[in-house]
Amino acid sequence: AHDTRDLRQHARVVPREPFGQITFADGSCLSCLVMDMSVTGAALSADLVPDLGTLLVVGRVPARVCRHFPEGFAVAFLEEIAPGSLEHLLLGS
């Protein structure tokens, strides 16, 4: 929807090294691709799409699954992340 205004409050950034890891509440882990990220959330692609509302950790950032889309899913971070720490906390880079 190119003619739809972007309602996001924070700018999205595509990470330089987009490969990350998701950790679920039961301790299981899943590799993911971070498609884009902001200080309040990220768009992810993985072999599994968690249910809406699922609590998980992306890298070292606690988050909740808030939306599904054809290529994957979006998470909202439980707390806003400082812009300078974002890529390091999500991807360990």
Helices and strands as residue ranges (DSSP letters): E 19-24, E 29-37, E 41-45, E 55-58, E 61-69, E 72-77, G 83-85, H 86-91
